[in-house]
Amino acid sequence: MPARVLPAPSDVALAGWKLLLSGELARNIWVSFWRASVGFLIGGGIGFAFGLANGLSQLSSKLTDTTLQMVRNIPHLALIPLVILWFGIDESAKLFLVALGVFFPIYLNTLHGIRTVDPQLIEMGRIYGMTDGELFRRVIFPGALPSIFVGVRFALGIMWLTLIVAETIAASSGLGYMAMQAREFMLIDVVVLSHPDLRLARKARRQRLARAGAADAVLASGLPETLRIEMQEALRFLCPDAEAVDRADFVKQARLSRRDADALLRGLSLTIRGLRKSFGDNEVLRGIDLHIPAGQFVAIVGRSGCGKSTLLRLIAGLRPIDGRHHQLRRGHARRKTSA
Amino acid sequence: MFQEPRLLPWARVLSNVEVGLGRERASADAQARAESALVEVGLDDKRGQWPAVLSGGQKQRVALARALVSRPRVLAFDEPLGALDALTRISMQRLLERVWHDQGVYRDPGDA
């Protein structure tokens, strides 16, 4: 094979060694590395912030997600002419391109990670009285981390791809610039040396596109709707008088002394009348009446799928109850010592 | 208590139990209370382990410790032993019975 088409690996190594000795390679790598990191931090930071906001807030998601998804489909490298018009040909243009390139994988994966945190764990956190902040810190964020790191990995590939392409247009230093100079002077071995990361970056981009398609499918298929809103509604149904079930609020809203409230809470009984629940057309519970005096041990027995878990979830306030003719009361009863 | 253990996979056993303290999590004796709840279910030697290395029965016992640590007055059990094998289930039933006697908790279980 003629050396004009593809130089021998030994020639590439030799060119690398010469550039290394002259300090040119190290200098260009350092310049590219600096641009890549700064662009990555800016774009990744903004993508992460949007991912968090849109994953946690329905309002924010409605306002910005569609727009971002639309912009995502514009190939950012095709914006190069515009970017030169906007930012000129100095550093900011390259940083902008890199930031734009890494924004989307980080945004998409953060959003996806937050929306797919195990709903069972969120339910558990709610049951044990975590506040929104605690729920985020202890459950949602750690649960989303694996997906966020996937985003970071994709973004790193795109970061190099964008940068090297950006440096081939108008630059006086950097790996892309080095490759361009070498092409001008037909130094094929230097071109090949500069580009292995370019080829790797292309591979990462293909993978990212495949992955982004998959992520879209998941987002579109109707993820569990706002569990939080559902839970708040359930609480409102259970305690129409109390906004919160916190003990201090309970004392205040029920206008009781602390001692009365304690006695009331200690002797907890449960009364349910005409409880109903259906999922779509499937009516699971049809008018359940149940009274459990304090201190009582009650077992609920039934075949699989007859609604035992649903009943317990409704009592725990994790699901909204159908209709308004039910009554579910946490009443007062004398305490019994169990033996 | 749920049909599944629902432990946080990224938290050690002891912190998983502390989750059950609810709003009292920040109090000074939180860790001591979580430890004594672990003693109650016989898992105090596992406090520094990750949930992933525990067996199904051990996970469910950690979940029980988490449910008991705040000394609740009402406990709802949604077949918490359903996923366990016969022998583990029997020992868990004994454990629950003992805890019931010791604490005098009033229970509303789906698990007979």
Interface residues (C-beta under 8 A of the other chain):
Chain A: Q120 L121 E123 M124 G125 Y128 G129 M130 E134 R138 V139 P142 G143 L145 D246 L265 R266 L268 L270 I292 A294 G295 Q296 F297 V298 A299 I300 V301 K308 S309 L312 R313 I315 A316 K336 T337 S338
Chain B: F2 Q3 E4 R6 L8 W10 A11 V19 G20 L21 G22 R23 R25 R66 R73 V74 A76 D78 E79 W100 G104 V105 Y106 R107 D108 P109 G110 D111 A112
